[in-house]
Structure formats: C-alpha cells, structure tokens
C-alpha cells in the first residue's frame, strides 16, 4: 500500500516537472513593462483630430477631501486649444463642493495620445476659498470614442496655508 502511495506521488511530481504553463505573445514581462509599452506606443487607428467635446469622470486624491469624484467637461475650440469646466464631489450622491473653469492647450496631440497643459480657476467649498489649479493631463484613446485619463494638478488657494500636495486624478471618458 505504501509503495502505491509513493508511486502515485512520484508520478505526480514527474508529470508536474514536464508540464508547461500557458504563454502569451505579450511584448512585456511585468505590469510595469506593459504600462511602459502602452504609453510609448501609438495606435494609428485612433485620433483626436475630429473630437469636439470630451466628458470624463473619475477619482481624485484631493487635499482636505481625501477621495473625491470629479466630472470634467471639455470643448475643443480650435486647433489644440480647449475650454472646459470641472466639478468635484465628496462622494457618490453628494453635493458639488468645487467648481472650476478650465483653459488648456494640447502640447502633444499624436494619434491616440494627447498631453495637455491646463489652468483651472474657481471656488472650492471645502477650503472656503478661491482656487487656481495649473496642471498636466495625459489622455490615451481606448476606442474611437472612449479614453483613459490621468492628471496631476497643483491647487493654489486664495485663503489658508499654502498646500504643497498635488492632486492626482485618474478617470475614463468619451468623446463626441
């Protein structure tokens, strides 16, 4: 009986030694390599050329609020210039606690990738102050009408202490 157990164990180990895991033809080996490949390659099937209006929503890590939801609207007026608005919420179903107008310029607009320098100005109810918020956004098309966005901005409030912590944003949106 002991011999059969050892034989079964040996067969299991011998068989496992020759098994092969599933492989893929991915150019990247780690998640970091995949992200690098995604942001350093361009999909020539997608473009920002005929986009007039952009809407995105996502998560922002905001000083004084911690987690916040954002809704961003953007109208591409001509060339690489745009105007827009940003609305901030403290959570799902909460009141709007910050409203900002936006002006921006796309410094990179190449196929499916767009990087913009933006300037927002408005009022933040959580700080009870006006706010100027320069920043940089990076947008990458996922399909012809959808995109992923990440941004870093630096809020400068008209009252209170100077905040040295930037706001980080990640979201998804669609274009018209």
N, C-alpha and C positions, 0 to 999 in steps of 0.2 A: 504494500500500500504506500509506504514511504517512497519507494522507487518511482511510482506513478506520479506522485506529487512533484518530485524533483525533475522528472522528465517533462511534465507539463510546464513547470517553471522555466526550465531550460529552453523549451520550445517557444515559450512566450518571449523570453529575453532575446533568443536568437532571431526570432521573427521581427522584434522591435528594432533590432540592430540594422536590419535591411529595409525598413520602411522609409518612405520619403514623404516629407511634408509637402503641402500644396505650395506651388511657387507662382509668382506673378511676373510680368514683364515691366514692372514699375522702374523708372529711372532712379528712384530714390530708395534708400535703405531705412531711413528713420523718418519720423514725423517732421523733424526739423529740415531734413533734406527735401521732403515733399513740399513743405511750405516755401522753401527757397526756390524750388523748381517752379512752383505756381506763380510766384511773384516776379520771377526773372524771365518768364516766357510769355509770349503774346499769342492770343488766339485771333487769327486774321479773319475769322468768320463773324466776329462781333466788333461793333464800333460805336463810338459816342457821337458820330457826325450828325445824325438826324434827330438826336434827342432834344426835346424842347422842355420837358417837365420831369422832375425827379421827386419821388416821395420815398422816404425811408424811416424806419423805426428800429429802435434797439435799446441797448443797455449802456448806461454811462456811470462811471465811478466819479462822483462829484463831491468836492469838499463841502462839509456841512450837511449833506443829504445822504451821503454814502451811496447806496444804489438808487438810481433814478432811471425812469423811462424817458425816451426822447422821441419826438416826431419832428422830422425835418422836411421842409418843402423847398424846392429849388426850381427857379425858372432860368433857363439858359438864354440870355437876351441876344447876344450876338458873339460870334467867334468863341473865344474862351472865357468870356465874362458872364457872370450869373448874379442873380438876386434871389433872396430867399428869406425864410423865417424858421425859427427853431422854438419848439415848445417842450418844456420839461415838466414831468410829473414825478411825484414821490413814489408812486406805485400804481398798480392796476386799479382803475376806478377813482383815483384821487383827483383833486383839483389841480389846475395848472399852477406851478409855483415859479416859473420863469418863462419870459417871452423875450426873444431876441430877433432883430432884423439882421440879415446877412448880405454881404457883398463878397464875391470871390473871383478868383482868376485861376484857370487851369494851366499850371506850369508844365504839365505833361498830359498830352491827350493823344495816345498812341494805341490804335486798335481797341482792345478790350480794357485798357488801363488808363485811369485818369487820376492825377495828383493835383490837388488844388490848395492854394493859399487862400484862407478865408479870414474875414473880420466880422465879428458879430457884436452888436450893441443892443442893450435892452435893460430890463428890470428883473431882478431876482428877489422874490418874496422871502426866500429862506434866509437871505443875508440882509433883507430890508434895505437894498441899495441898488444903484445903477451898476451895470457891468459892461465892460469892454472885454471881448474874448477873441484874440487872434489865435489862429490855429492852422493845422495842416491836415488834409484828408487824403485818403488813398481809396480809390474805388476800382473794383475789378468786376467785369461783367461775368455773370454765371450762365445766362442765356441771352437771347437777343433783347429781352425786356426786363431782366432782373439783374441785380448786382449785390455784392457784399461790400461793406464799407468799414474802415477803421479810421479813427481820428484821434489827434491829440491837440488839445487847446489849453490856453493859459488864461483863466479868468482873472480880471483885474477889477476889483470892486471900488466904488466911489466912497465907501464908508468902511470902518473897521480896520483890522490888521491886514497887511499885505499877505496874500496867500501865495505860498511858494510851491504848492502842489498842483500839477496839471490835471486836467480832466481827460480820462481815457474813454473812448466810445467805440462800440462795435455794433453793427446793425446790418440789416438787409433791406433792399428796396426794389422798386420797379420804376420803369421809365415809360414816357409817352413820346 
